[in-house]
């Protein structure tokens, strides 16, 4: 009896396979319903290196996330630049955000000179897939931390843009931090 059940199961599986083969062949010939298929959204490859020729800067990038209090983490190493990995990748639609220190108690940080950048200078981002994305600086602005324009920096139109952020302005010795932020605004170079 057990053998009979096994044989029936085997023939059932073979019949299903044959039916599937026939359906595949019919589909190849154009038979069957038309099913709309949307193309999967292609995500930009994550960034791995940053280059700013005008500043002589070449550095590897690390991923950053939001801290439990909702603020963006900053790199522990003042010589390292971090990419906000929960946001947009450089070259994708929207603002990609890179963060670095202006200095530390040991001396200048990786973004010590970005306040002096000028419109037209290039920012180059190498991505994990080997592609290079080049941005052009549009402006450099300084904002008080209490009046930081979060929407302007993190939310934008659908163009690929880049933001470089560091500290700036007056240093508050009591709080041991700067009172302002410097933001470099750049757009994808045509």
C-alpha positions in Angstrom: 0.0 0.0 0.0 2.8 2.4 0.9 4.5 1.7 -2.5 1.3 2.6 -4.3 1.0 6.0 -2.5 4.7 6.7 -3.3 4.1 5.9 -7.0 1.0 8.2 -7.1 3.0 11.0 -5.5 5.9 10.5 -8.0 3.5 10.6 -11.0 1.8 13.7 -9.5 5.1 15.5 -9.2 6.1 14.5 -12.7 2.8 15.7 -14.1 3.2 19.1 -12.4 6.7 19.4 -13.8 5.5 18.6 -17.3 2.6 21.1 -17.0 5.1 23.7 -15.9 7.3 23.0 -18.9 4.3 23.2 -21.2 3.3 26.5 -19.6 6.9 27.9 -20.0 7.0 26.9 -23.6 3.6 28.5 -24.2 4.8 31.7 -22.6 7.9 31.7 -24.8 5.5 31.5 -27.8 3.5 34.5 -26.5 0.5 32.6 -25.1 -0.9 33.4 -21.7 -1.9 36.6 -19.9 0.2 39.7 -20.0 1.4 40.5 -16.6 2.9 44.0 -16.0 6.2 43.8 -14.3 7.9 46.9 -12.8 11.6 47.1 -13.0 13.2 47.0 -9.5 14.5 50.3 -8.3 18.3 50.4 -8.8 20.0 51.6 -5.7 23.3 53.5 -6.0 26.3 51.7 -4.7 27.6 52.9 -1.3 30.5 55.3 -1.3 34.0 54.2 -0.2 36.4 57.1 -0.9 36.2 60.9 -1.0 38.5 63.2 -3.0 38.6 67.0 -2.9 41.4 68.0 -5.3 41.4 71.7 -4.3 42.2 70.7 -0.7 44.5 67.8 -1.5 42.2 65.5 0.4 41.9 61.8 -0.3 40.3 59.6 2.3 38.3 56.4 2.9 34.7 56.8 4.0 33.0 55.0 6.9 29.2 54.5 7.4 27.4 56.5 10.1 23.9 56.2 11.5 21.6 58.2 13.8 22.4 58.0 17.5 19.6 57.0 19.9 18.9 60.7 20.6 18.2 61.2 16.8 21.3 63.1 16.0 23.7 62.0 13.3 26.8 60.2 14.6 30.2 61.7 13.9 33.3 59.7 13.2 35.4 58.9 16.3 38.6 59.5 14.4 39.0 63.2 13.5 40.9 62.2 10.3 38.0 60.1 9.0 34.9 61.2 7.0 31.6 59.4 7.5 28.6 58.9 5.2 25.1 59.0 6.6 24.3 55.4 5.5 20.6 55.6 6.4 20.2 58.4 3.8 21.0 58.8 0.1 24.1 57.3 -1.5 26.1 59.8 -3.5 24.9 60.0 -7.1 21.3 58.8 -6.2 18.4 61.3 -6.3 18.4 63.5 -3.2 21.0 64.8 -0.8 23.9 62.5 0.3 25.5 63.6 3.5 29.2 63.3 4.5 30.4 64.4 8.0 33.9 65.1 9.3 35.6 67.0 12.1 37.1 70.4 11.7 39.6 69.7 14.5 40.3 67.9 17.8 42.5 68.6 20.8 45.3 67.0 18.7 45.1 69.4 15.8 43.2 70.0 12.5 40.6 67.5 11.5 39.8 66.0 8.0 37.4 68.9 7.2 39.6 71.7 8.6 39.7 73.5 5.2 36.2 73.0 3.7 35.0 76.4 4.9 37.4 77.9 2.3 35.9 75.9 -0.6 34.5 78.0 -3.5 31.8 77.5 -6.1 32.9 75.4 -9.0 35.4 73.2 -7.1 35.0 69.4 -7.5 34.2 66.8 -5.0 34.8 63.2 -6.1 33.2 60.2 -4.6 34.3 56.6 -5.5 31.6 54.0 -4.9 31.9 50.3 -4.0 31.1 49.3 -7.5 34.1 51.2 -8.9 32.1 54.1 -10.4 33.2 57.7 -9.8 30.6 60.4 -9.1 31.8 64.0 -9.4 30.0 66.9 -7.7 30.5 70.7 -8.2 30.4 73.0 -5.2 27.5 75.5 -5.4 27.9 77.3 -2.0 29.4 77.1 1.5 27.3 78.3 4.4 27.6 78.6 8.1 24.6 78.1 10.4 24.2 78.4 14.2 23.6 74.9 15.6 20.4 76.1 17.2 19.1 77.4 13.8 20.4 74.5 11.7 18.3 74.2 8.5 17.6 70.5 8.8 15.1 70.4 6.0 17.5 72.3 3.6 20.4 70.0 4.4 18.6 66.6 4.5 15.6 67.1 2.3 15.8 68.4 -1.2 14.5 67.9 -4.7 15.1 64.8 -6.7 18.5 65.9 -8.1 21.6 64.1 -6.9 23.2 66.5 -4.5 26.0 66.3 -1.8 26.4 67.9 1.6 29.7 68.1 3.5 29.2 69.0 7.2 31.6 70.0 9.9 31.7 72.3 12.9 32.6 76.0 12.7 32.2 79.4 14.1 33.0 80.3 17.7 34.2 77.6 20.0 32.3 77.4 23.3 34.9 76.4 25.9 32.3 75.6 28.5 30.4 73.2 26.3 33.6 72.1 24.5 32.0 72.3 21.1 31.5 74.8 18.3 28.4 76.9 18.2 27.9 76.6 14.4 28.1 74.1 11.5 29.6 74.7 8.1 27.8 73.1 5.2 29.1 72.7 1.7 26.3 72.4 -0.9 27.2 70.6 -4.1 25.3 69.2 -7.2 26.1 66.4 -9.6 28.5 67.7 -12.2 27.0 67.5 -15.7 
